[in-house]
Amino acid sequence: MNAPFVWILTPGITAVVIFLLRRWYRSTVLVGVLLASLLALLAWVVPIGKNIDLGPWSFKLDEVLSVLGRRFLLVDGDRPMLSMVYLMAAFWFGAAYVARAGRMFVPLGLAMVALLTAALAVEPFLYAALLIEIAVLVSVPILLIPGKPIGRGVLRFIILQTMGMPFILFTDWMLTGVETSPGDMTLVMRAAGMLGLGFLFLLAIVPFHTWVPMLAKDSHPYAVSYVFIMLVWMVFLFGLGFLDRYSWLRNNERVYDLLRLAGLLMVITGGVGAAFQRHVGRILGFAVIAEIGFTLLAAGLPEGLGLVFVMVLPRVLAFGVLALALASLWNQNQDLHYANLYGIARKMPILGAGIVIAQFSLAGFPLLAGFPAKLMLWNQLAVQSGWEASVSLLGSIGLFASGLRTLAVLVNGPEDQPWKITETWQYLVLLIVGLAALVLVGLFPQWFLPSLLNGLNAFTHLTP
């Protein structure tokens, strides 16, 4: 038995099986939740590459799986990262049935996780680009709406993600020359530039971000949020792997300056864009753009990589609550324009609270889950550069303004219209638990956030 078999092949094979059995919707959701939770637990408690004694039995999870001459390597330091990834998957699968995300959501969502984990583990990393492309293609059926033509957002998503692959592939070829001639600065700069272009497409960095709000408008909010969160996070881990692997890259100050510059562009684009939207689905998309920006800002700081992992929990909670609340509205009329949402909070107050509070948390509003991590980010940015901190704060103000506008729309209505709770009990339970988690993490971050720093163990050269 080896670790790649447990965390890559097992979910991959299970995804194929439950895809064939997707007719039984509840059962496939239950299997997906249980398997993802089990894999997260195993990653937390079972060491890799060490003997494990269970009474009279002794066994060891090997680190390497060889397939057709290619190695998939998962070491003991990867366990916190694996636990985070599969906990995220279990979290999203848990409400898939209530959100009516589709019968293919859990099977293909599980296949995405397996493929993206394989992309992080494969050697040589040339094949990681191909695995990420396959994961993108696997995600497409999740984003399609039955009975409707393929939207421009989906097409642009496929095109721009695919355009990023050749740059990553060329980078592998060029890095071979860099390793043999590390003093050739021309070759080094070309390889770094090619790598940067690849991640411009993969991470939807300005100006290649237009598909994000388009896709958020045209697709099911719950399904598209899962694809955004999981794909962007795993691609970002893939990028950190480059910094960890190549000293000439991680020791170059220009790389971190460019990361912060890209982050500021994304934060401003996301925050200002969200402030002027009249469609809540597009607001979700611009919030994703802003969160990518905050992550890039953290990665560009001398001691900010820990913040990259600290921000994961608040982000997942906020997008989970927002996507679940929007899913209820989407399932009713598939139109999340402000014109169709006036006074909706008077009929569904818990749902309205979920939409608004999740947006406030993403903006970094005090006492909510997003505030502690963003406060730490602003403090470190202020030490690095005052104007960068001010610009990033402006992006958060834009997100907060979009939350205020949404609040005004949701509570607006005839004065004689009574307030009443009409949400189903499943939505009530899930939304109340999600809202409580947003407040609890915001009030007591010391209980939850420090353990996320263990995710840095997967990157030995980046650990302070």
C-alpha positions as CSV (number, residue, x, y, z in Angstrom):
1,M,0.0,0.0,0.0
2,N,1.3,3.5,-0.8
3,A,0.1,7.0,-0.2
4,P,-0.7,8.0,-3.8
5,F,-3.0,4.9,-4.1
6,V,-4.9,6.1,-1.0
7,W,-5.3,9.8,-1.8
8,I,-5.3,9.7,-5.7
9,L,-6.4,6.3,-7.0
10,T,-9.0,5.5,-4.4
11,P,-11.1,8.7,-4.9
12,G,-10.5,8.5,-8.7
13,I,-11.9,4.9,-8.8
14,T,-14.7,5.8,-6.5
15,A,-15.6,8.8,-8.7
16,V,-16.0,6.5,-11.7
17,V,-18.2,4.1,-9.8
18,I,-20.5,6.7,-8.3
19,F,-20.7,8.4,-11.7
20,L,-22.1,5.2,-13.2
21,L,-24.5,5.0,-10.2
22,R,-25.5,8.7,-10.2
23,R,-29.1,7.8,-10.6
24,W,-29.2,7.2,-6.9
25,Y,-28.5,10.9,-6.0
26,R,-28.6,10.7,-2.2
27,S,-26.4,7.6,-2.1
28,T,-23.7,9.2,-4.3
29,V,-23.7,12.3,-2.2
30,L,-23.4,10.2,1.0
31,V,-20.5,8.2,-0.5
32,G,-18.7,11.3,-1.6
33,V,-19.0,13.0,1.8
34,L,-17.9,9.9,3.8
35,L,-15.0,9.1,1.5
36,A,-13.7,12.7,1.5
37,S,-14.1,12.9,5.3
38,L,-12.3,9.6,5.7
39,L,-9.4,10.6,3.5
40,A,-9.1,13.9,5.4
41,L,-9.0,12.0,8.7
42,L,-6.4,9.5,7.4
43,A,-4.2,12.3,6.2
44,W,-4.4,13.9,9.7
45,V,-3.6,10.7,11.7
46,V,-1.7,8.2,9.5
47,P,2.0,9.0,8.9
48,I,3.5,8.4,5.4
49,G,6.8,6.5,5.1
50,K,6.8,5.3,8.7
51,N,5.9,2.0,10.3
52,I,2.5,1.9,11.9
53,D,1.7,-0.7,14.6
54,L,-1.8,-1.9,15.2
55,G,-1.6,-4.6,17.8
56,P,0.0,-7.6,16.1
57,W,-0.1,-6.0,12.7
58,S,2.4,-3.6,11.3
59,F,2.3,-1.7,7.9
60,K,3.7,1.3,6.2
61,L,2.4,3.7,3.6
62,D,5.1,4.1,1.0
63,E,5.6,7.5,-0.6
64,V,5.9,6.5,-4.2
65,L,3.6,5.0,-6.8
66,S,5.0,4.3,-10.3
67,V,2.7,4.3,-13.3
68,L,4.1,3.8,-16.8
69,G,7.5,5.0,-15.7
70,R,6.1,8.2,-14.0
71,R,6.3,8.7,-10.2
72,F,3.6,10.0,-8.0
73,L,5.2,11.2,-4.7
74,L,3.4,12.1,-1.5
75,V,5.6,12.6,1.6
76,D,4.7,13.0,5.3
77,G,4.9,16.7,5.0
78,D,2.0,16.7,2.5
79,R,-0.5,15.3,5.0
80,P,-1.8,18.7,6.4
81,M,-2.3,19.9,2.8
82,L,-4.1,16.6,1.9
83,S,-6.3,16.9,5.0
84,M,-7.3,20.5,4.0
85,V,-8.1,19.6,0.4
86,Y,-10.3,16.6,1.3
87,L,-12.0,18.5,4.2
88,M,-12.9,21.2,1.6
89,A,-14.3,18.6,-0.7
90,A,-16.4,17.0,2.1
91,F,-17.7,20.5,3.2
92,W,-19.0,21.2,-0.4
93,F,-20.3,17.7,-0.9
94,G,-22.2,17.9,2.3
95,A,-24.8,20.4,1.1
96,A,-24.9,19.3,-2.6
97,Y,-28.2,17.5,-2.3
98,V,-29.9,20.4,-0.6
99,A,-28.5,22.9,-3.0
100,R,-29.5,20.6,-6.0
101,A,-26.1,21.0,-7.6
102,G,-26.8,18.2,-10.0
103,R,-26.3,14.4,-10.1
104,M,-22.8,14.7,-11.6
105,F,-21.6,17.2,-9.0
106,V,-20.2,14.8,-6.5
107,P,-18.7,12.2,-8.9
108,L,-17.0,14.8,-11.1
109,G,-16.1,16.9,-8.1
110,L,-14.4,13.9,-6.5
111,A,-12.6,13.2,-9.8
112,M,-11.4,16.8,-9.9
113,V,-9.8,16.5,-6.4
114,A,-8.1,13.2,-7.4
115,L,-6.7,14.7,-10.6
116,L,-5.5,17.9,-9.0
117,T,-3.9,16.0,-6.2
118,A,-2.1,13.9,-8.8
119,A,-1.0,17.1,-10.5
120,L,0.7,18.1,-7.3
121,A,2.3,14.7,-6.8
122,V,3.5,13.7,-10.3
123,E,7.2,13.7,-11.3
124,P,8.3,15.1,-13.7
125,F,6.0,18.1,-13.2
126,L,5.5,18.4,-17.0
127,Y,2.6,16.0,-16.6
128,A,1.0,18.2,-14.0
129,A,-0.1,20.6,-16.7
130,L,-1.9,17.8,-18.5
131,L,-3.6,16.6,-15.3
132,I,-4.8,20.1,-14.6
133,E,-6.2,20.4,-18.1
134,I,-8.0,17.1,-17.6
135,A,-9.4,18.4,-14.3
136,V,-10.7,21.5,-16.1
137,L,-12.4,19.4,-18.8
138,V,-13.9,17.2,-16.1
139,S,-15.4,20.2,-14.3
140,V,-17.2,21.4,-17.4
141,P,-20.3,19.1,-17.1
142,I,-20.7,20.4,-13.5
143,L,-21.1,24.0,-14.9
144,L,-23.6,23.2,-17.7
145,I,-27.3,23.8,-17.2
146,P,-29.4,21.0,-18.6
147,G,-31.6,22.2,-21.4
148,K,-29.7,25.4,-22.0
149,P,-27.0,26.1,-24.6
150,I,-23.3,26.4,-23.5
151,G,-22.8,29.9,-22.2
152,R,-19.9,32.2,-23.2
153,G,-18.5,32.0,-19.7
154,V,-17.9,28.2,-20.0
155,L,-16.4,28.5,-23.4
156,R,-14.1,31.3,-22.3
157,F,-13.2,29.3,-19.2
158,I,-12.1,26.3,-21.3
159,I,-10.2,28.4,-23.8
160,L,-8.2,30.5,-21.3
161,Q,-7.4,27.6,-19.1
162,T,-6.2,25.6,-22.1
163,M,-4.1,28.5,-23.3
164,G,-2.2,28.4,-20.1
165,M,-1.1,24.8,-20.6
166,P,1.5,25.4,-23.4
167,F,3.3,28.0,-21.3
168,I,3.7,25.5,-18.5
169,L,4.9,22.8,-20.9
170,F,7.4,25.2,-22.5
171,T,8.6,26.2,-19.0
172,D,9.5,22.5,-18.2
173,W,11.6,22.4,-21.4
174,M,13.4,25.7,-20.6
175,L,14.0,24.8,-16.9
176,T,16.1,21.9,-18.1
177,G,18.4,24.4,-19.7
178,V,18.3,26.6,-16.6
179,E,19.4,23.6,-14.4
180,T,22.4,22.9,-16.6
181,S,23.3,26.6,-17.0
182,P,22.1,28.5,-13.9
183,G,24.3,31.5,-14.7
184,D,22.6,32.2,-18.0
185,M,20.4,35.0,-16.9
186,T,18.7,35.4,-20.3
187,L,17.5,31.8,-20.1
188,V,16.4,32.3,-16.5
189,M,14.3,35.4,-17.3
190,R,12.7,33.7,-20.3
191,A,11.8,30.7,-18.2
192,A,10.4,32.9,-15.4
193,G,8.4,35.0,-18.0
194,M,7.0,31.8,-19.6
195,L,6.0,30.5,-16.2
196,G,4.3,33.8,-15.3
197,L,2.3,33.8,-18.5
198,G,1.1,30.3,-17.8
199,F,-0.2,31.3,-14.3
200,L,-1.8,34.5,-15.7
201,F,-4.2,32.2,-17.6
202,L,-4.6,29.5,-14.9
203,L,-5.3,32.0,-12.1
204,A,-7.5,34.3,-14.2
205,I,-5.2,37.3,-13.5
206,V,-6.1,40.6,-15.1
207,P,-6.7,40.9,-18.0
208,F,-7.6,37.2,-18.4
209,H,-10.3,37.3,-15.6
210,T,-13.4,38.1,-17.7
211,W,-14.7,34.5,-17.7
212,V,-15.0,34.5,-13.9
213,P,-18.1,36.8,-13.5
214,M,-19.5,35.5,-16.7
215,L,-19.4,31.9,-15.5
216,A,-20.8,32.9,-12.1
217,K,-23.7,34.5,-13.8
218,D,-24.6,31.6,-16.2
219,S,-24.0,28.6,-14.0
220,H,-25.4,27.1,-10.8
221,P,-23.9,29.1,-7.9
222,Y,-23.1,26.1,-5.7
223,A,-21.4,24.2,-8.5
224,V,-19.5,27.1,-9.9
225,S,-18.3,28.2,-6.4
226,Y,-16.8,24.7,-5.8
227,V,-15.0,24.8,-9.1
228,F,-13.7,28.3,-8.4
229,I,-12.5,27.4,-4.9
230,M,-11.0,24.0,-5.6
231,L,-9.4,24.7,-8.9
232,V,-7.8,28.1,-7.9
233,W,-6.5,26.7,-4.6
234,M,-4.9,23.6,-6.2
235,V,-3.4,25.7,-9.0
236,F,-2.0,28.1,-6.4
237,L,-0.4,25.1,-4.5
238,F,1.0,24.0,-7.8
239,G,2.6,27.5,-8.2
240,L,4.0,27.4,-4.7
241,G,5.7,24.1,-5.7
242,F,7.7,26.0,-8.3
243,L,8.9,28.5,-5.7
244,D,9.8,25.6,-3.4
245,R,11.6,23.6,-6.1
246,Y,13.8,26.3,-7.7
247,S,16.1,28.5,-5.6
248,W,16.7,31.0,-8.4
249,L,13.0,31.7,-8.5
250,R,12.2,32.0,-4.8
251,N,15.3,34.1,-4.2
252,N,14.4,36.7,-6.8
253,E,12.9,39.8,-5.2
254,R,11.2,40.7,-8.5
255,V,9.1,37.6,-8.3
256,Y,7.5,38.8,-5.1
257,D,7.1,42.3,-6.4
258,L,5.2,41.0,-9.4
259,L,3.0,38.8,-7.1
260,R,2.0,41.8,-5.1
261,L,1.4,43.9,-8.2
262,A,-0.8,41.2,-9.7
263,G,-2.6,40.9,-6.3
264,L,-3.3,44.6,-6.1
265,L,-4.7,44.6,-9.7
266,M,-7.0,41.6,-8.8
267,V,-8.2,43.1,-5.5
268,I,-9.0,46.4,-7.1
269,T,-10.7,44.8,-10.0
270,G,-12.7,42.5,-7.8
271,G,-13.7,45.0,-5.2
272,V,-14.6,47.9,-7.5
273,G,-16.2,45.5,-10.0
274,A,-18.4,44.0,-7.2
275,A,-19.5,47.5,-6.0
276,F,-21.1,48.3,-9.4
277,Q,-22.8,45.0,-10.1
278,R,-26.6,44.5,-10.1
279,H,-26.4,40.7,-10.4
280,V,-25.5,38.7,-7.3
281,G,-24.0,35.9,-9.3
282,R,-21.6,38.4,-10.9
283,I,-20.8,39.8,-7.4
284,L,-19.8,36.2,-6.4
285,G,-17.5,36.1,-9.4
286,F,-15.8,39.5,-8.6
287,A,-15.5,38.3,-5.0
288,V,-13.5,35.3,-6.3
289,I,-11.3,37.7,-8.3
290,A,-10.6,39.8,-5.1
291,E,-9.8,36.6,-3.1
292,I,-7.3,35.5,-5.7
293,G,-5.8,39.0,-5.3
294,F,-5.5,38.7,-1.5
295,T,-3.8,35.3,-1.9
296,L,-1.3,36.7,-4.3
297,L,-0.6,39.7,-2.0
298,A,0.1,37.3,0.9
299,A,2.4,35.2,-1.2
300,G,4.3,38.3,-2.3
301,L,5.2,39.3,1.3
302,P,8.4,38.1,3.0
303,E,6.5,36.4,5.8
304,G,3.1,36.1,4.2
305,L,3.0,32.5,3.0
306,G,1.5,31.4,6.3
307,L,-1.4,33.8,5.6
308,V,-2.0,32.0,2.3
309,F,-3.1,29.0,4.4
310,V,-4.8,31.0,7.2
311,M,-7.1,32.6,4.7
312,V,-8.4,29.2,3.4
313,L,-10.9,28.5,6.2
314,P,-12.7,32.0,6.2
315,R,-12.8,31.9,2.4
316,V,-14.4,28.4,2.2
317,L,-16.9,29.2,4.9
318,A,-18.0,32.5,3.3
319,F,-18.3,31.2,-0.2
320,G,-20.0,28.1,1.1
321,V,-22.7,30.1,2.9
322,L,-23.1,32.5,0.0
323,A,-23.3,29.8,-2.6
324,L,-25.8,27.8,-0.6
325,A,-28.1,30.8,-0.1
326,L,-27.8,31.8,-3.8
327,A,-28.5,28.2,-4.8
328,S,-32.0,28.4,-3.2
329,L,-32.8,31.5,-5.2
330,W,-31.3,30.0,-8.4
331,N,-33.4,26.9,-8.1
332,Q,-36.5,29.0,-8.0
333,N,-36.0,31.2,-11.1
334,Q,-32.4,30.9,-12.3
335,D,-32.1,34.7,-12.3
336,L,-30.1,36.5,-9.6
337,H,-30.5,40.0,-10.9
338,Y,-31.4,42.6,-8.3
339,A,-34.7,43.2,-10.1
340,N,-35.9,39.8,-9.0
341,L,-34.6,39.9,-5.4
342,Y,-36.4,43.0,-4.0
343,G,-37.8,42.2,-0.6
344,I,-36.7,38.6,-0.7
345,A,-35.3,38.8,2.8
346,R,-38.8,39.6,4.2
347,K,-39.9,36.1,3.1
348,M,-36.6,34.3,3.7
349,P,-34.6,36.3,6.4
350,I,-32.1,33.6,7.2
351,L,-31.3,33.2,3.5
352,G,-30.9,37.0,3.1
353,A,-28.7,37.1,6.2
354,G,-26.5,34.4,4.7
355,I,-26.0,36.4,1.4
356,V,-25.2,39.6,3.2
357,I,-23.0,38.3,6.1
358,A,-21.0,36.1,3.7
359,Q,-20.3,39.2,1.5
360,F,-19.3,41.2,4.6
361,S,-16.9,38.4,5.7
362,L,-15.3,38.4,2.3
363,A,-14.8,42.1,2.7
364,G,-13.0,41.6,6.0
365,F,-15.7,43.1,8.2
366,P,-14.8,43.0,12.0
367,L,-16.1,40.1,14.1
368,L,-16.6,37.9,11.0
369,A,-14.3,35.1,9.9
370,G,-12.5,37.0,7.2
371,F,-11.4,39.9,9.4
372,P,-8.5,38.3,11.4
373,A,-6.6,37.1,8.3
374,K,-7.2,40.3,6.4
375,L,-6.1,42.3,9.4
376,M,-2.8,40.4,9.5
377,L,-2.4,40.9,5.8
378,W,-3.0,44.7,6.0
379,N,-0.5,44.9,8.9
380,Q,2.2,43.2,7.0
381,L,1.4,45.2,3.8
382,A,1.6,48.4,5.8
383,V,5.1,47.5,6.9
384,Q,6.1,46.6,3.3
385,S,4.4,49.5,1.6
386,G,1.8,52.0,2.9
387,W,0.2,52.6,-0.6
388,E,-0.2,48.8,-1.2
389,A,-2.0,48.5,2.1
390,S,-4.3,51.4,1.2
391,V,-5.1,50.0,-2.3
392,S,-5.9,46.6,-0.9
393,L,-8.2,48.2,1.7
394,L,-9.9,50.0,-1.1
395,G,-10.7,46.7,-2.7
396,S,-12.3,45.5,0.6
397,I,-14.3,48.7,0.8
398,G,-15.7,47.9,-2.7
399,L,-16.8,44.4,-1.5
400,F,-18.4,45.9,1.6
401,A,-20.2,48.4,-0.6
402,S,-21.6,45.6,-2.7
403,G,-22.8,43.9,0.5
404,L,-24.6,47.1,1.6
405,R,-26.3,47.4,-1.8
406,T,-27.4,43.8,-1.7
407,L,-28.7,44.3,1.8
408,A,-30.8,47.3,0.7
409,V,-32.3,45.3,-2.2
410,L,-33.1,42.2,-0.1
411,V,-34.9,44.1,2.7
412,N,-36.6,46.6,0.4
413,G,-40.4,46.0,0.0
414,P,-43.9,47.2,0.9
415,E,-44.1,48.4,4.5
416,D,-47.2,46.2,5.1
417,Q,-45.4,43.1,3.9
418,P,-44.8,40.9,6.9
419,W,-41.5,39.3,7.8
420,K,-41.8,35.5,7.9
421,I,-39.6,32.4,7.6
422,T,-40.4,30.3,4.5
423,E,-37.1,28.5,4.0
424,T,-37.1,24.7,4.1
425,W,-35.7,23.2,7.3
426,Q,-32.7,21.8,5.5
427,Y,-31.6,25.3,4.3
428,L,-32.4,26.7,7.7
429,V,-30.1,24.2,9.5
430,L,-27.2,24.5,7.1
431,L,-27.4,28.3,6.8
432,I,-27.6,28.8,10.6
433,V,-24.6,26.5,11.1
434,G,-22.7,28.3,8.4
435,L,-23.5,31.8,9.9
436,A,-22.6,30.6,13.4
437,A,-19.2,29.3,12.0
438,L,-18.5,32.7,10.3
439,V,-19.1,34.5,13.6
440,L,-17.3,31.9,15.8
441,V,-14.1,32.0,13.6
442,G,-14.2,35.8,13.6
443,L,-14.5,36.0,17.4
444,F,-12.1,33.2,18.3
445,P,-9.6,32.9,15.5
446,Q,-7.0,31.4,17.8
447,W,-9.0,28.3,18.0
448,F,-9.1,27.6,14.3
449,L,-6.5,29.5,12.3
450,P,-3.1,28.5,13.7
451,S,-3.5,24.8,12.8
452,L,-3.8,25.8,9.2
453,L,-0.2,26.9,9.2
454,N,0.7,23.2,9.1
455,G,-0.1,23.3,5.4
456,L,3.4,24.9,4.9
457,N,5.0,21.6,5.7
458,A,4.5,20.5,2.1
459,F,7.0,23.2,1.0
460,T,10.2,22.6,3.0
461,H,12.2,25.5,1.4
462,L,9.4,28.0,2.0
463,T,8.9,27.2,5.6
464,P,10.3,30.0,7.8
